[in-house]
Amino acid sequence: MKLKPKLSFSQIINMNVGFLGIQYSFGLQQSAVNPIYDMLGASPDEIPLLNLAGPMTGLLIQPIIGALSDKTWSARWGRRKPYFLIGAILCSVALLIYPFSSSLWMAAGLLWILDAGNNTAMEPYRAFIADNLDGSQQGMGFQAQSFFTGLGQTLANLSLFVFPMLFVGYTGKLPNWVYASFFLGAICSIGSILWSIKTTKEIPPDEEELAYINSSGKGVLTPFKEIFGAIKDMPKVMWQLALVYLFQWYALFCYWQNSSKSVALSVWGVTPSSDTKLYEEAVSWTGLVNGWYNIVTFLSAFALAGLASRSSAKWVHISCLILAATGFLLFPWMSNKYLLILAITGFGIGWASMMGIPYLMVVSQIPKERYGVYMGIINMMIVIPMILQNLTFGFILQNFLHNDARLAITLAGVLLILAAIATVLMKTKKPDQELSAVPTGGH
């Protein structure tokens, strides 16, 4: 068994700083892209289809990148880091161009490029943790990613609250604050990835992993063969996780697509078309509310890692899903904008768990030489519910929920309760406590 060095807390933080920029970009997608679609003239039932970019690129790119990174090793460039860098460059370019969108379809097309970059950068990060940390530190590693998820998305959402006060007026069809937010995202994306690449060395593959890297050809079809082979051999616990994710991620897309419109209805009593000025106020306040749940996420991330190591990752996740569901059930029916912050706190804790704890629940049952492809398959379990949501929810919203964003978020709360029930059925075990070297001074 490969001897992995014990890393200090600061080293674990350094290796995950790149997640900051990735998640700043995702924060903009969650809170800014749908209002931008509204401003460019999209109707409510078109929004789910316009959001297909994220799940489709995740479905296509993440497992392929995972399989490719499993088969990659360079003493100079590493195993996972080349993919971080390529993804960050693509993401930064898309963020720089996005505010210049002159039409709805230009914005939708650029979102596809942005999501392709984000998914290329993010996928190897999960395997990066499993590669470089032993079982006793993997919980801390995955929750460090939750911490930076919260911090990055907090910065993104706070930019939506603060920048409208600093950057007034319009350039083209979009407000100037959109330009400022997306330009900052471009800087964060490439800058944070470069920090992690510079400060963190990858552990070379052991003999077993090198044998796997060299075991088959590197042709065009090789990644697809690896993906289908991994699905065929997939441990039962991952199939159980797929059911949890079906409910969980369908619910989250319902919230992200409808949060601004729900707040506009419940607090301001307006829709995007009835009062543009008040709707922009609602978007700005939603940015603050979403910023708060991400603050809760990064404040609670490491506490959840401690709870999971002392008790059970499974029951930690169940508890967090119930807290998140409670928040979603309360959120759309509060007319006081300050109470929205209280309601969304439960989701902040739940989001901290969703971004880290499920990986801890399954990582001990994944072969180490195939971490990359299996982390990509886990992402397939995330994006398939998103694709289903984007394809079906427009119809559901129009025909059963009367295009009422508040009912959409209520449904999200119900789905998270079903996700908690599905988690109860999972058969998990704690990560292996691998042999470790003494703490290192610099890694």
C-alpha positions as CSV (number, residue, x, y, z in Angstrom):
1,M,0.0,0.0,0.0
2,K,1.3,3.4,-1.0
3,L,2.6,5.5,1.9
4,K,1.0,8.9,1.9
5,P,2.3,11.8,3.9
6,K,0.2,13.4,6.6
7,L,-0.5,16.9,5.4
8,S,-0.9,19.9,7.7
9,F,-4.1,21.9,7.7
10,S,-2.5,24.7,5.6
11,Q,-1.3,22.2,3.0
12,I,-4.8,20.8,2.7
13,I,-6.1,24.4,2.3
14,N,-3.5,25.2,-0.4
15,M,-4.3,22.1,-2.5
16,N,-8.0,23.2,-2.5
17,V,-7.7,26.9,-3.2
18,G,-8.4,26.3,-6.9
19,F,-11.9,25.3,-5.9
20,L,-12.5,29.0,-4.9
21,G,-12.4,30.2,-8.5
22,I,-14.3,27.2,-9.8
23,Q,-17.1,27.8,-7.3
24,Y,-17.1,31.6,-7.8
25,S,-18.0,30.8,-11.4
26,F,-20.7,28.3,-10.4
27,G,-22.1,30.9,-7.9
28,L,-22.5,33.4,-10.8
29,Q,-24.3,30.7,-12.8
30,Q,-26.7,29.9,-10.0
31,S,-27.6,33.5,-9.1
32,A,-26.8,35.7,-12.1
33,V,-27.3,33.7,-15.3
34,N,-31.0,33.2,-14.9
35,P,-31.7,36.9,-14.1
36,I,-29.6,37.7,-17.2
37,Y,-31.8,35.4,-19.2
38,D,-34.8,37.2,-17.8
39,M,-33.3,40.6,-18.8
40,L,-32.7,39.3,-22.3
41,G,-36.3,38.3,-22.7
42,A,-36.6,34.6,-21.7
43,S,-40.0,33.4,-20.6
44,P,-40.2,31.4,-17.3
45,D,-40.9,28.0,-19.0
46,E,-37.8,28.5,-21.3
47,I,-35.4,28.8,-18.3
48,P,-35.0,25.1,-17.6
49,L,-34.0,24.3,-21.3
50,L,-31.6,27.3,-21.3
51,N,-29.9,25.7,-18.3
52,L,-29.1,22.5,-20.1
53,A,-25.5,23.6,-20.6
54,G,-24.3,22.7,-17.1
55,P,-25.6,19.2,-16.8
56,M,-24.9,18.2,-20.4
57,T,-21.3,19.4,-20.3
58,G,-20.9,17.6,-16.9
59,L,-22.3,14.4,-18.4
60,L,-20.1,14.5,-21.4
61,I,-16.9,16.0,-20.0
62,Q,-16.4,14.9,-16.3
63,P,-16.2,11.1,-16.8
64,I,-14.0,11.5,-19.9
65,I,-11.7,13.9,-18.1
66,G,-11.7,11.5,-15.1
67,A,-10.8,8.5,-17.3
68,L,-8.1,10.5,-19.1
69,S,-6.5,11.8,-15.9
70,D,-6.5,8.2,-14.5
71,K,-4.3,7.3,-17.5
72,T,-2.1,10.4,-17.2
73,W,1.2,10.8,-15.4
74,S,4.1,13.2,-16.1
75,A,6.9,13.8,-13.6
76,R,6.8,17.5,-14.7
77,W,3.1,18.2,-15.0
78,G,1.5,15.7,-12.7
79,R,-1.7,13.6,-13.1
80,R,-4.6,15.9,-12.4
81,K,-3.1,19.4,-12.5
82,P,-2.9,19.7,-16.4
83,Y,-6.7,19.4,-16.5
84,F,-7.2,22.0,-13.8
85,L,-5.2,24.5,-15.8
86,I,-6.9,23.8,-19.2
87,G,-10.3,24.1,-17.6
88,A,-9.5,27.3,-15.7
89,I,-8.2,29.0,-18.9
90,L,-11.4,28.1,-20.8
91,C,-13.5,29.3,-17.9
92,S,-11.8,32.6,-17.6
93,V,-12.1,33.4,-21.3
94,A,-15.8,32.6,-21.2
95,L,-16.4,34.8,-18.1
96,L,-14.6,37.7,-19.8
97,I,-16.8,37.5,-22.9
98,Y,-20.2,36.6,-21.2
99,P,-21.3,40.2,-20.2
100,F,-21.1,41.2,-23.9
101,S,-24.0,38.9,-24.8
102,S,-26.3,40.8,-27.1
103,S,-29.0,38.1,-27.3
104,L,-30.5,35.3,-25.4
105,W,-28.9,32.6,-27.6
106,M,-25.4,34.2,-27.4
107,A,-25.7,34.0,-23.6
108,A,-26.8,30.4,-23.7
109,G,-24.0,29.5,-26.1
110,L,-21.3,31.1,-23.9
111,L,-22.8,29.3,-20.9
112,W,-21.9,26.0,-22.7
113,I,-18.3,27.1,-23.0
114,L,-18.2,28.3,-19.4
115,D,-19.6,25.0,-18.1
116,A,-17.2,23.0,-20.2
117,G,-14.3,24.9,-18.6
118,N,-15.7,24.5,-15.1
119,N,-16.3,20.8,-15.5
120,T,-12.8,20.2,-16.9
121,A,-11.3,22.0,-13.9
122,M,-13.5,20.5,-11.2
123,E,-13.6,16.8,-12.1
124,P,-10.0,16.0,-11.3
125,Y,-10.2,17.8,-8.0
126,R,-12.2,15.0,-6.4
127,A,-9.6,12.4,-7.5
128,F,-6.8,14.8,-6.4
129,I,-8.1,14.5,-2.8
130,A,-8.3,10.8,-2.9
131,D,-4.9,10.5,-4.6
132,N,-3.0,12.6,-2.1
133,L,-4.7,12.1,1.3
134,D,-4.9,8.9,3.3
135,G,-8.3,7.7,4.8
136,S,-7.9,9.6,8.0
137,Q,-7.6,13.0,6.1
138,Q,-9.9,12.5,3.2
139,G,-12.9,13.9,5.1
140,M,-10.9,17.0,5.8
141,G,-9.9,17.2,2.2
142,F,-13.4,16.9,0.8
143,Q,-14.8,19.3,3.3
144,A,-12.1,21.8,2.4
145,Q,-13.7,21.7,-1.0
146,S,-17.0,22.4,0.7
147,F,-15.4,25.4,2.5
148,F,-14.1,26.9,-0.8
149,T,-17.5,26.1,-2.4
150,G,-19.1,28.3,0.2
151,L,-16.5,31.0,0.1
152,G,-16.4,31.2,-3.7
153,Q,-20.2,31.3,-4.0
154,T,-20.4,33.8,-1.2
155,L,-18.1,36.2,-3.1
156,A,-20.1,35.7,-6.2
157,N,-23.4,36.4,-4.5
158,L,-22.1,39.3,-2.5
159,S,-20.9,40.8,-5.8
160,L,-24.5,40.7,-7.0
161,F,-25.5,42.7,-3.9
162,V,-22.6,45.2,-3.7
163,F,-21.7,45.8,-7.4
164,P,-25.1,47.2,-8.4
165,M,-24.4,50.0,-5.8
166,L,-20.9,50.7,-7.2
167,F,-21.4,50.1,-11.0
168,V,-24.6,51.9,-12.1
169,G,-26.1,52.2,-15.6
170,Y,-26.1,49.8,-18.6
171,T,-23.6,48.8,-21.3
172,G,-25.5,47.2,-24.1
173,K,-28.4,45.2,-22.9
174,L,-27.0,44.4,-19.4
175,P,-26.3,46.4,-16.2
176,N,-22.7,47.3,-15.5
177,W,-22.6,45.3,-12.4
178,V,-22.8,42.1,-14.5
179,Y,-19.6,43.1,-16.2
180,A,-17.8,43.7,-12.9
181,S,-19.0,40.4,-11.4
182,F,-18.0,38.3,-14.4
183,F,-14.6,40.1,-14.8
184,L,-13.8,39.3,-11.1
185,G,-14.8,35.7,-11.7
186,A,-12.3,35.4,-14.6
187,I,-9.5,36.6,-12.3
188,C,-10.5,34.3,-9.5
189,S,-10.8,31.3,-11.8
190,I,-7.3,31.4,-13.2
191,G,-5.6,32.9,-10.2
192,S,-6.8,30.3,-7.6
193,I,-6.0,27.3,-9.9
194,L,-2.4,28.7,-10.4
195,W,-2.1,29.0,-6.6
196,S,-2.9,25.3,-6.0
197,I,-0.7,24.1,-8.9
198,K,2.3,26.1,-7.6
199,T,1.9,25.1,-3.9
200,T,1.0,21.4,-4.2
201,K,2.9,18.5,-5.6
202,E,1.1,15.3,-6.7
203,I,2.2,12.0,-5.2
204,P,3.5,9.8,-8.0
205,P,1.4,6.7,-8.8
206,D,2.6,3.5,-7.1
207,E,3.4,0.3,-9.1
208,E,-0.1,-0.9,-9.2
209,E,-1.4,2.5,-10.5
210,L,1.4,2.7,-13.1
211,A,0.6,-0.8,-14.3
212,Y,-3.0,0.4,-14.8
213,I,-1.9,3.6,-16.6
214,N,0.1,1.4,-19.0
215,S,-2.4,-1.4,-19.2
216,S,-4.3,-0.4,-22.3
217,G,-3.9,1.9,-25.3
218,K,-4.5,5.6,-25.4
219,G,-6.7,5.8,-28.4
220,V,-9.8,7.9,-28.9
221,L,-12.2,5.2,-27.6
222,T,-10.1,4.3,-24.6
223,P,-11.8,6.8,-22.2
224,F,-15.2,5.5,-23.2
225,K,-14.2,1.9,-22.6
226,E,-12.9,2.9,-19.2
227,I,-16.2,4.6,-18.4
228,F,-18.4,1.7,-19.4
229,G,-16.1,-0.8,-17.7
230,A,-16.2,1.2,-14.5
231,I,-20.0,1.4,-14.6
232,K,-20.1,-2.4,-15.1
233,D,-17.9,-2.9,-12.0
234,M,-19.5,-0.1,-9.9
235,P,-20.0,-1.0,-6.2
236,K,-23.5,-1.2,-4.9
237,V,-23.2,1.8,-2.7
238,M,-22.7,4.0,-5.7
239,W,-26.0,2.8,-7.2
240,Q,-27.6,3.7,-3.9
241,L,-26.0,7.1,-4.0
242,A,-27.5,7.6,-7.5
243,L,-31.0,7.4,-6.1
244,V,-30.2,10.0,-3.4
245,Y,-28.8,12.3,-6.1
246,L,-31.9,11.9,-8.3
247,F,-34.0,13.7,-5.7
248,Q,-31.3,15.9,-4.3
249,W,-30.0,17.5,-7.5
250,Y,-33.4,17.8,-9.2
251,A,-34.4,19.8,-6.1
252,L,-31.4,22.1,-6.2
253,F,-32.0,23.1,-9.8
254,C,-35.6,23.9,-8.9
255,Y,-34.3,26.3,-6.2
256,W,-31.5,28.0,-8.3
257,Q,-33.7,28.6,-11.2
258,N,-36.5,30.1,-9.2
259,S,-35.1,31.8,-6.1
260,S,-35.0,35.3,-7.5
261,K,-38.5,35.1,-8.9
262,S,-39.8,33.5,-5.7
263,V,-38.3,36.4,-3.6
264,A,-39.8,38.9,-6.1
265,L,-43.2,37.4,-5.6
266,S,-43.2,36.8,-1.9
267,V,-41.5,40.0,-0.8
268,W,-42.0,42.6,-3.6
269,G,-45.1,41.1,-5.2
270,V,-43.8,41.5,-8.7
271,T,-42.6,39.4,-11.7
272,P,-39.7,40.1,-14.0
273,S,-42.1,41.6,-16.6
274,S,-44.4,43.6,-14.3
275,D,-41.8,45.9,-12.7
276,T,-38.2,45.7,-13.9
277,K,-36.8,48.0,-11.2
278,L,-38.3,46.1,-8.3
279,Y,-37.3,42.8,-9.9
280,E,-33.7,44.0,-10.0
281,E,-34.0,44.8,-6.2
282,A,-35.3,41.2,-5.7
283,V,-32.3,39.8,-7.7
284,S,-29.9,41.9,-5.6
285,W,-31.5,40.7,-2.3
286,T,-31.5,37.1,-3.5
287,G,-27.7,37.5,-4.1
288,L,-27.3,38.5,-0.5
289,V,-29.5,35.7,0.7
290,N,-27.6,33.1,-1.4
291,G,-24.4,34.7,-0.2
292,W,-25.5,34.1,3.4
293,Y,-26.2,30.4,2.8
294,N,-22.7,30.1,1.3
295,I,-21.2,31.8,4.4
296,V,-23.0,29.2,6.5
297,T,-21.5,26.5,4.2
298,F,-17.9,27.5,4.7
299,L,-18.4,28.1,8.4
300,S,-19.9,24.6,8.9
301,A,-17.8,22.6,6.4
302,F,-15.0,21.6,8.8
303,A,-17.4,21.0,11.7
304,L,-19.2,18.5,9.5
305,A,-15.9,16.8,8.7
306,G,-15.3,16.3,12.4
307,L,-18.8,15.0,13.0
308,A,-18.4,12.5,10.1
309,S,-15.1,11.2,11.4
310,R,-16.4,10.8,14.9
311,S,-19.8,9.3,14.1
312,S,-21.2,8.4,10.7
313,A,-21.0,10.3,7.4
314,K,-24.3,8.8,6.3
315,W,-26.2,10.1,9.3
316,V,-24.5,13.5,9.1
317,H,-25.8,13.8,5.5
318,I,-29.3,12.7,6.4
319,S,-29.5,15.3,9.1
320,C,-28.2,18.0,6.8
321,L,-30.7,17.1,4.0
322,I,-33.6,17.4,6.5
323,L,-32.3,20.9,7.6
324,A,-32.1,21.9,3.9
325,A,-35.6,20.6,3.2
326,T,-37.0,22.6,6.1
327,G,-35.4,25.7,4.8
328,F,-36.8,25.2,1.3
329,L,-40.3,24.6,2.7
330,L,-40.2,27.8,4.7
331,F,-38.4,30.0,2.1
332,P,-41.1,30.8,-0.5
333,W,-43.8,31.8,2.0
334,M,-41.9,34.5,3.9
335,S,-42.9,38.1,3.0
336,N,-40.3,39.6,5.3
337,K,-37.0,39.7,3.4
338,Y,-34.9,39.4,6.5
339,L,-36.6,36.1,7.5
340,L,-35.5,34.7,4.2
341,I,-31.9,34.7,5.6
342,L,-33.1,32.6,8.6
343,A,-34.9,30.1,6.3
344,I,-32.0,29.6,4.0
345,T,-29.5,28.9,6.8
346,G,-30.7,25.2,6.8
347,F,-29.8,24.9,3.2
348,G,-26.3,26.4,3.9
349,I,-25.6,23.5,6.2
350,G,-27.1,21.0,3.8
351,W,-25.0,22.5,0.9
352,A,-21.8,22.0,3.0
353,S,-22.7,18.3,3.3
354,M,-23.7,17.9,-0.3
355,M,-20.4,19.1,-1.6
356,G,-18.2,16.8,0.5
357,I,-19.8,14.1,2.6
358,P,-21.3,11.9,-0.2
359,Y,-17.7,11.4,-1.6
360,L,-16.6,10.3,1.9
361,M,-19.4,7.8,2.0
362,V,-18.2,6.0,-1.1
363,V,-14.5,6.6,-1.6
364,S,-13.4,3.6,0.5
365,Q,-15.2,1.3,-1.9
366,I,-13.6,2.7,-5.1
367,P,-10.3,1.2,-6.5
368,K,-7.6,3.8,-6.1
369,E,-6.2,3.4,-9.6
370,R,-9.7,4.4,-10.9
371,Y,-10.5,7.4,-8.7
372,G,-10.7,9.8,-11.6
373,V,-13.3,7.8,-13.7
374,Y,-15.4,7.0,-10.7
375,M,-15.5,10.6,-9.5
376,G,-16.6,11.4,-13.1
377,I,-19.3,8.8,-12.8
378,I,-20.5,10.3,-9.5
379,N,-20.8,13.6,-11.4
380,M,-22.9,11.7,-14.0
381,M,-25.2,10.9,-11.1
382,I,-25.4,14.6,-10.4
383,V,-26.0,15.8,-13.9
384,I,-28.6,13.2,-15.1
385,P,-31.2,14.5,-12.6
386,M,-30.3,18.1,-13.7
387,I,-30.9,17.1,-17.3
388,L,-34.2,15.5,-16.3
389,Q,-35.1,18.6,-14.5
390,N,-34.3,20.9,-17.4
391,L,-36.3,18.7,-19.8
392,T,-39.3,18.1,-17.6
393,F,-39.7,21.0,-15.2
394,G,-40.8,23.6,-17.7
395,F,-43.8,21.5,-18.4
396,I,-44.4,20.8,-14.7
397,L,-44.0,24.5,-13.8
398,Q,-46.4,25.7,-16.6
399,N,-49.1,23.0,-16.2
400,F,-49.1,22.0,-12.6
401,L,-47.4,24.9,-10.6
402,H,-49.0,27.8,-12.6
403,N,-45.5,29.2,-13.4
404,D,-45.3,30.1,-9.6
405,A,-41.7,30.1,-8.5
406,R,-42.8,29.7,-4.9
407,L,-44.4,26.4,-5.6
408,A,-41.2,25.3,-7.4
409,I,-39.2,25.8,-4.3
410,T,-41.8,24.1,-2.1
411,L,-41.5,21.0,-4.4
412,A,-37.7,21.2,-3.9
413,G,-38.2,20.9,-0.2
414,V,-40.3,17.8,-0.6
415,L,-37.7,16.2,-2.9
416,L,-34.9,16.8,-0.3
417,I,-37.0,14.8,2.2
418,L,-37.1,11.9,-0.3
419,A,-33.3,12.2,-0.7
420,A,-32.9,11.9,3.1
421,I,-35.1,8.7,3.1
422,A,-33.0,7.3,0.2
423,T,-29.8,8.0,2.1
424,V,-31.1,5.8,5.0
425,L,-31.0,2.9,2.6
426,M,-27.3,3.3,1.8
427,K,-24.8,0.7,3.1
428,T,-21.6,2.6,3.8
429,K,-18.4,2.1,5.7
430,K,-15.7,4.5,6.9
431,P,-12.6,5.2,4.8
432,D,-9.6,2.9,5.3
433,Q,-7.1,4.3,7.8
434,E,-4.0,3.9,5.6
435,L,-0.5,3.9,6.9
436,S,0.9,7.5,6.9
437,A,4.2,9.1,7.1
438,V,5.0,11.8,9.6
439,P,3.7,15.3,8.9
440,T,5.6,17.0,6.1
441,G,6.9,20.6,6.3
442,G,6.3,21.5,2.7
443,H,4.3,19.6,0.0
